[in-house]
Amino acid sequence: MKIINEKGKLFGLINIVDFLVLLAALAVIGGLGWKLLGTQVVEAVSPTVTMRTQLRVRGMMPVVYNDLLEHSQVGKQLVSGNAFVDAKIVDMWTDDYVIQVQCADGRIVNSTDPTKKDVIFVVESEVTKGTPTPKIGTQEVRMGRTFILKTNDFETNSNIELVVMEE
């Protein structure tokens, strides 16, 4: 049996042009189906959990944290590169900036800086349940790592203090 016979039919059943049109139509239907239902399929296959990440910006200058308090970042979506990511700041507060200083007798003691403040942000995002490398945008999220905290009008380096996965 020939693949294409003398009449131009594929396996003697269907014209090759008709077959290509049918194949293209099935591809379009499949693409539309994936676009409409794909996220539900991915969610069913790999469910997500809410990740809460606490970030600390140490020793922020008064002019910056005063502006932050005036123009709160709470509720703002994070940015990675030049695109928004599925993460937002849900809480923000200031804390004393504590540094270690050496006394005249050689002892090292904790001292509160009179002008600088630590600013703490809580970021909420969705990650795949059970993932070994949780990420916000392209940045991996683990306690102890540095993290570039960026919204559409603010950017700074921070340290990840706490990561909690909520069911």
Disulfide bonds with the S-S distance in Angstrom:
none
